[in-house]
Amino acid sequence: MSGTFRSGLTPGRLRTSLPAEGTGGATRFGAFVLAAPRGAPETLWRLAEPGETCLLWAPPRGPRLAAIGEVASVPWPHDAGARDGQARSLLAQVGMPDGPDGAGAIPCLLGGAPFDPDRSAGAFEALGPGRLVLPRWTWIDDGQAARLVLVVEHDRDERDLARLARRGEALLDGLARTADASAPPRDGRWTPPPRSAWHRRFERIRSALDAGEVDKLVLAHAGRVEHDEPVDAADVLARLRSRRDAVTVFGIRRGGTAFVGATPETLFSLRDGHVVADALAGTISAPAGADPAEVIDRLGERLLSSAKDRREQQIVVEAVADALRDLCTGVDVPARPAIRALGRVVHLSTPISGRVRDGVGWEQLVRALHPTPAVGGHPRDAALRLIAGIEDEPRGWFAGPFGRIDASGSAHVAVAIRSALIRGGCAELWAGAGIVRGSRPDAEFEETLAKMRRLRAALGAPA
């Protein structure tokens, strides 16, 4: 990063530029938009104060965001009893951005939730039950320019405004001076998940499949990378982004706990009433050390000709399409899956699209779609009961929804797979595999290890 960036913020400007409270509805906050250096989103995490909430959202297309601080939040709409519209209501309380650089920097909420809100304790407890955060500071890079957005409450006194003005100058200076590159990963000690436990759980799933309780169940577990010193989550995010392939890099940090990942799976994106969901299932991987360019075509053909993998993927396609038909018109389902290659791991993928009916928002979509059979199983309720009984540790935020909601009503929600929980010098790497009739326990176990490779490398424990 280079260049000189000054906020121009003063306590007086902050005070006089805040929209009058109550204008435009029930305005409680003012947004200030500042020209900022372009660069790496995780840089903002390095400038966070101790204990400050940090969030990151870097999709393969569209603006990249990083945020620190928390002005307000709303609960994640987990179930049908949730109160819809809370996110929209909170965003409506933010006054229009001030300044010439405000275009494209509309306020947004960032956050996520556990896979199963009833089993969200354990190691993930510090992240909470799931919520969407209105950040204090949000850095946004839309590919052309970068901005730093500050959200301020109307009731801040002069001392608070002076502190925020100074912080703005310090953040812009830090963003301009901090190098994008992360430190090389230190050597980490890798402990894989136990194969014996996998086989034991696999047999319980096989019995459920034979009895007709489920058609598919996703079994998940975690390995571990350990260091003698604390792991810098910002460095891990930088390494995950360095591959620049079609994944969404995401992260959240609260206190000493961080959850980060690089997911290939979109639960849905919603823009101008048009929704697209991703049915991603069916996986094959090349051995460690193989040249991806030489094996992708061959592996893709094997997937497309595999009855087992096509059946596994079709279960996901049908469930996603059925969920969208209840909420949309003109649902389009491609007749044949596409091949998605991510390094040495290859998937079957089917994008399913439609136009939402009047009155349908992102909350209804997330409840209808999560969890898809790609990360849970089918039928959903039976699969969730089996997962709770079979997996010893709660999944926490692994395979949960994570994304961005903005003031225009647009939403982009990913599935938080290929992810790790970082606490101190220890990182738990999570992955799962879909089990259907014809699945083999060792092959599915090796598939989960292949899905952990990228995170292992980012944590200094390459395969």
C-alpha atoms as one frame of an Amber mdcrd trajectory, in Angstrom:
protein
   0.000   0.000   0.000   1.171   3.507  -0.633  -0.044   7.088  -0.744  -1.202
   9.607   1.832  -4.705   9.294   3.207  -6.168  11.766   5.696  -9.578  11.316
   7.228 -10.423  14.997   7.557 -12.440  13.956  10.588 -12.764  16.329  13.499
 -15.161  16.156  16.436 -16.932  19.200  15.021 -17.377  17.654  11.569 -18.642
  14.432  13.082 -21.154  16.311  15.181 -22.438  18.694  12.523 -22.520  16.074
   9.751 -24.557  13.526  11.694 -28.097  13.391  10.272 -30.656  14.780  12.653
 -31.907  11.956  14.834 -35.151  10.602  13.465 -34.670  11.907   9.913 -35.388
   9.362   7.209 -37.357   7.255   9.679 -35.747   6.330  12.997 -32.131   7.309
  12.241 -29.854   6.513  15.177 -26.462   6.409  13.468 -24.437   8.392  10.976
 -22.084   6.853   8.417 -18.912   8.617   7.298 -17.084   7.397   4.207 -13.375
   8.075   3.802 -11.062   7.410   0.860  -8.709   4.621   1.928  -5.723   2.642
   0.594  -6.413  -0.446  -1.476  -4.795  -3.714  -0.454  -5.393  -6.779   1.659
  -8.567  -6.905   3.779  -6.957  -8.783   6.657  -4.672  -5.759   7.195  -7.465
  -4.088   9.159  -7.443  -7.000  11.632  -3.819  -6.172  12.483  -4.963  -2.685
  13.545  -7.730  -3.887  15.865  -7.641  -3.071  19.560  -7.496  -5.969  22.062
 -10.862  -7.681  22.342 -12.343  -5.833  19.373 -14.661  -7.906  17.168 -13.133
  -8.535  13.720 -14.907  -9.738  10.562 -13.764 -10.475   7.012 -15.599 -11.283
   3.770 -13.636 -11.755   0.530 -15.674 -13.475  -2.216 -14.182 -14.409  -5.600
 -16.279 -11.665  -7.229 -17.602  -8.462  -5.738 -16.362  -6.153  -2.995 -13.991
  -7.400  -0.318 -14.720  -6.256   3.213 -12.947  -6.248   6.542 -14.428  -4.792
   9.706 -13.491  -4.083  13.309 -15.590  -2.958  16.225 -19.275  -3.448  16.888
 -21.899  -0.707  17.028 -24.977  -2.954  17.194 -26.096  -6.435  16.219 -29.196
  -8.514  15.559 -29.723 -12.247  16.137 -29.313 -14.643  13.249 -32.815 -15.789
  12.129 -32.384 -19.464  13.002 -35.944 -20.751  12.866 -39.478 -19.984  11.808
 -40.133 -18.291  15.153 -37.450 -15.689  14.495 -38.476 -12.099  14.009 -37.852
 -11.189  10.375 -36.827  -7.718   9.313 -34.461  -6.978  12.210 -31.470  -6.679
   9.889 -33.367  -4.382   7.543 -34.601  -2.310  10.485 -31.105  -1.883  11.903
 -29.657  -0.845   8.555 -32.500   1.642   8.061 -31.320   3.410  11.227 -27.988
   4.318   9.604 -27.997   7.769   8.004 -26.732   8.162   4.446 -22.928   8.261
   4.105 -21.323  11.699   4.135 -18.710  12.769   1.578 -17.871  12.423  -2.112
 -16.473   8.903  -1.743 -19.711   7.405  -0.467 -20.893   5.810  -3.704 -21.027
   2.043  -3.390 -20.293   2.070   0.340 -23.811   1.521   1.646 -24.019   0.155
   5.197 -24.001  -3.616   5.599 -24.096  -6.288   8.282 -21.592  -9.136   8.522
 -21.758 -12.334  10.522 -22.838 -15.913  10.761 -24.228 -18.647  12.939 -23.595
 -22.198  14.124 -24.519 -25.197  12.018 -27.009 -26.248  14.686 -28.030 -23.482
  17.132 -28.988 -26.130  19.688 -25.408 -27.477  19.718 -23.286 -24.321  19.568
 -21.358 -24.526  22.839 -18.038 -26.252  23.425 -14.951 -24.829  21.751 -17.039
 -22.382  19.704 -18.790 -20.831  22.698 -16.797 -17.586  22.505 -18.309 -16.843
  19.079 -21.803 -16.851  20.503 -25.128 -18.175  19.191 -24.965 -16.371  15.867
 -25.649 -12.783  14.903 -25.154 -10.091  12.297 -22.933  -7.185  13.281 -23.097
  -3.528  12.285 -19.369  -2.745  12.474 -17.775   0.424  13.767 -15.175   0.494
  10.966 -15.558  -1.279   7.619 -12.899  -1.300   4.894 -14.402  -1.939   1.435
 -12.504  -2.534  -1.816 -14.751  -2.803  -4.879 -11.901  -3.487  -7.302 -11.565
   0.150  -8.317 -11.174   2.044  -5.070 -11.178   1.456  -1.342 -13.121   3.220
   1.376 -13.208   3.182   5.148 -16.718   3.524   6.591 -17.234   4.753  10.145
 -20.611   4.358  11.866 -21.296   6.724  14.781 -24.167   6.817  17.287 -26.031
  10.103  17.689 -25.566  10.181  21.441 -21.741  10.200  21.442 -20.212  13.008
  23.525 -17.401  15.296  22.372 -14.703  13.173  24.001 -15.901  10.053  22.144
 -16.052  11.941  18.852 -12.496  13.199  19.335 -11.301   9.654  19.995 -13.050
   8.365  16.859 -11.502  11.143  14.774  -8.031  10.217  16.018  -8.728   6.536
  15.393  -9.711   7.280  11.816  -6.379   8.985  11.161  -4.511   6.105  12.797
  -6.373   3.451  10.800  -5.773   5.172   7.476  -2.120   5.612   8.324  -1.860
   1.975   9.383  -3.617   0.750   6.251  -1.195   2.743   4.110   1.903   1.554
   5.947   1.167  -2.077   6.798   2.560  -4.565   4.299   0.118  -6.920   2.596
   2.357  -9.960   2.909   1.879 -12.289   5.851   4.742 -13.838   7.766   5.785
 -17.300   6.562   3.929 -19.980   8.510   5.822 -21.583  11.349   6.085 -25.347
  11.381   2.987 -26.801  12.991   2.437 -30.212  14.545  -0.358 -32.037  12.727
  -2.652 -34.489  14.498  -5.196 -36.057  12.137  -8.662 -37.053  13.317  -8.735
 -40.661  14.567  -9.543 -43.159  11.832 -10.973 -45.681  14.306 -13.643 -43.228
  15.488 -14.534 -42.485  11.870 -15.054 -46.183  11.129 -17.224 -46.612  14.214
 -19.467 -43.681  13.266 -19.529 -44.754   9.638 -21.025 -48.123  10.642 -23.798
 -46.375  12.562 -24.575 -44.328   9.448 -24.524 -47.425   7.254 -27.118 -49.009
   9.540 -29.307 -45.908   9.268 -29.004 -45.983   5.468 -29.905 -49.681   5.341
 -32.900 -49.074   7.604 -34.142 -46.262   5.361 -33.845 -43.612   8.081 -31.835
 -41.347   5.760 -30.761 -41.287   2.114 -27.606 -39.337   2.903 -25.734 -38.154
   5.972 -22.688 -35.881   6.177 -20.166 -37.001   8.776 -17.723 -34.363  10.043
 -14.677 -34.368  12.284 -11.650 -32.236  13.118  -7.883 -32.557  12.987  -5.481
 -30.301  14.830  -2.433 -28.139  14.114  -0.490 -26.961  17.163   2.162 -24.273
  17.572   4.191 -23.220  20.593   3.120 -19.584  20.094  -0.273 -18.025  19.308
  -1.413 -18.287  15.698  -2.082 -14.953  13.942  -5.484 -15.376  12.295  -4.790
 -12.442   9.957  -1.753 -14.277   8.588  -3.835 -17.408   8.031  -6.468 -15.382
   6.133  -3.766 -13.827   3.956  -2.415 -17.261   3.020  -5.903 -18.571   2.279
  -6.506 -15.652  -0.079  -3.158 -16.032  -1.826  -4.415 -18.883  -4.023  -6.909
 -16.505  -5.706  -9.261 -19.263  -6.820 -13.053 -19.408  -6.746 -13.551 -19.519
  -2.987 -14.905 -17.067  -0.456 -12.426 -16.343   2.307 -14.178 -15.392   5.538
 -13.381 -14.876   9.177 -14.611 -13.730  12.561 -12.612 -13.085  15.714 -13.940
 -12.385  19.178 -11.490 -12.102  22.024  -8.902 -14.838  21.679 -11.015 -17.061
  19.397 -11.048 -16.855  15.594 -12.970 -18.855  13.018 -11.581 -18.634   9.484
 -12.004 -20.486   6.216 -11.970 -20.582   2.424 -15.269 -22.043   1.263 -16.207
 -23.063  -2.278 -19.904 -23.292  -1.393 -22.503 -20.534  -1.637 -25.741 -21.155
   0.208 -27.382 -18.418  -1.878 -26.927 -14.948  -3.266 -29.857 -12.545  -3.539
 -29.823  -9.359  -5.597 -32.711  -7.384  -7.086 -35.075 -10.258  -6.376 -32.952
 -12.833  -8.213 -31.590 -15.712  -6.129 -28.916 -18.259  -7.009 -28.127 -21.269
  -4.794 -25.273 -23.725  -5.198 -25.793 -27.493  -4.991 -22.229 -28.639  -4.339
 -21.736 -32.333  -3.615 -19.787 -35.263  -4.956 -16.045 -35.009  -4.436 -12.872
 -36.611  -5.685  -9.276 -35.623  -5.008  -5.865 -36.203  -6.507  -3.038 -37.558
  -4.369  -0.753 -35.096  -2.601   1.979 -33.926  -4.937  -0.044 -34.491  -8.114
  -0.124 -31.743 -10.725  -3.710 -30.450 -10.750  -3.481 -29.409 -14.390  -2.799
 -33.003 -15.386  -5.559 -34.648 -13.377  -8.563 -32.276 -13.348 -10.099 -33.514
 -16.598  -9.582 -37.143 -15.658 -11.026 -36.676 -12.170 -13.979 -34.704 -13.532
 -14.872 -37.505 -15.928 -14.631 -40.026 -13.096 -17.029 -37.951 -11.012 -19.516
 -37.542 -13.843 -19.475 -41.283 -14.516 -19.752 -42.269 -10.831 -23.279 -43.443
 -10.004 -22.588 -43.006  -6.305 -21.400 -39.383  -6.642 -24.137 -38.428  -9.103
 -26.747 -39.850  -6.715 -25.217 -37.959  -3.774 -25.258 -34.709  -5.738 -28.771
 -35.239  -7.058 -30.105 -35.473  -3.504 -28.743 -31.975  -2.884 -30.048 -30.615
  -6.196 -33.588 -31.855  -5.531 -33.655 -30.532  -1.961 -32.389 -27.077  -2.945
 -34.748 -26.852  -5.926 -37.740 -27.892  -3.802 -36.871 -25.276  -1.169 -36.628
 -22.539  -3.784 -39.877 -23.530  -5.515 -41.740 -22.761  -2.287 -40.324 -19.208
  -2.286 -39.668 -18.402  -5.939 -41.094 -18.345  -9.419 -39.361 -19.615 -12.534
 -36.845 -21.879 -10.797 -34.153 -23.018 -13.232 -32.270 -26.289 -12.632 -29.525
 -27.248 -15.116 -29.890 -30.802 -16.401 -26.235 -31.712 -15.864 -23.809 -30.739
 -13.091 -20.653 -28.796 -13.807 -17.158 -29.610 -12.599 -15.622 -27.338  -9.946
 -11.885 -27.791  -9.433 -10.159 -26.290  -6.386  -6.539 -27.303  -6.366  -6.441
 -31.073  -6.209 -10.070 -31.383  -5.024 -12.829 -31.638  -7.634 -16.587 -31.298
  -7.041 -19.887 -31.593  -8.863 -21.767 -28.290  -8.809 -25.239 -27.240  -9.985
 -26.295 -23.564  -9.765 -30.060 -23.282  -9.185 -31.763 -19.927  -9.711 -35.138
 -18.239  -9.458 -36.964 -15.004  -8.709 -38.266 -14.623  -5.169 -41.964 -14.020
  -4.649 -43.164 -10.695  -3.291 -42.417 -10.367   0.404 -39.717 -13.061   0.455
 -36.428 -11.889   1.927 -33.075 -13.366   2.820 -34.327 -14.661   6.187 -36.849
 -17.016   4.594 -34.221 -18.190   2.113 -31.634 -18.991   4.758 -34.133 -20.923
   6.864 -35.459 -22.854   3.871 -32.017 -23.797   2.572 -29.813 -24.315   5.643
 -28.585 -26.914   6.141 -28.696 -28.393   2.658 -27.982 -32.124   2.243 -24.480
 -31.067   1.132 -23.539 -30.465   4.783 -26.358 -32.136   6.757 -28.220 -34.949
   5.119 -31.592 -36.009   3.795 -34.276 -35.990   5.074 -33.107 -32.954   7.042
 -34.691 -33.543  10.446 -33.725 -37.209  10.614 -30.185 -36.357   9.510 -29.779
 -33.654  12.162 -30.933 -36.042  14.899 -28.407 -38.652  13.729 -25.583 -36.109
  13.547 -26.300 -34.984  17.111 -26.169 -38.589  18.289 -23.144 -39.693  16.267
 -20.691 -36.764  16.353 -19.110 -36.432  19.800 -18.264 -32.719  19.506 -20.686
 -30.011  18.363 -19.766 -28.616  14.950 -20.124 -25.075  16.227 -19.873 -22.635
  13.322 -18.411 -25.243  10.954 -20.814 -25.696   7.988 -23.022 -22.904   9.329
 -24.200 -19.885   7.311 -21.866 -16.882   7.072 -22.289 -13.779   4.970 -23.126
 -10.189   4.208 -26.502  -8.385   4.225 -26.722  -4.827   2.910 -29.144  -1.934
   3.066 -30.466  -2.572  -0.458 -31.875  -5.959   0.596 -29.129  -7.897  -1.181
 -27.530 -10.842   0.600 -24.656 -13.216  -0.059 -24.495 -16.166   2.324 -21.836
 -18.864   2.121 -21.544 -22.238   3.844 -18.654 -22.114   6.318 -16.831 -25.275
   5.268 -13.048 -25.738   4.765 -12.703 -23.866   8.024 -10.712 -23.803  11.242
 -11.217 -22.630  14.812  -8.095 -20.899  16.184  -7.451 -20.436  19.891  -3.985
 -19.480  21.028  -1.465 -21.800  19.394  -4.024 -24.462  18.476  -6.195 -24.709
  15.359  -8.951 -27.278  14.850  -9.486 -28.006  11.157 -12.965 -29.214  10.252
 -14.151 -31.171   7.215 -16.920 -33.599   6.349 -17.946 -36.137   3.730 -21.333
 -37.182   2.426 -22.213 -40.815   3.123 -24.676 -42.643   0.858 -25.152 -46.262
  -0.111 -21.986 -47.363  -1.847 -19.698 -45.076   0.174 -16.516 -46.657   1.510
 -15.225 -45.547   4.933 -11.540 -45.198   4.075 -12.215 -43.348   0.836 -14.497
 -40.884   2.643 -11.945 -40.459   5.446  -9.238 -39.616   2.903 -11.614 -37.161
   1.242 -11.884 -35.187   4.485  -8.095 -35.065   4.778  -7.858 -33.751   1.218
 -10.339 -30.998   2.118  -8.074 -29.973   5.015  -4.937 -29.572   2.875  -5.305
 -25.877   2.126  -5.824 -24.947   5.758  -3.001 -27.227   6.870  -0.645 -25.427
   4.530  -1.877 -22.018   5.720  -1.160 -23.127   9.288   2.332 -24.419   8.546
   1.525 -28.148   8.419   1.556 -28.951   4.680   0.420 -32.397   3.542
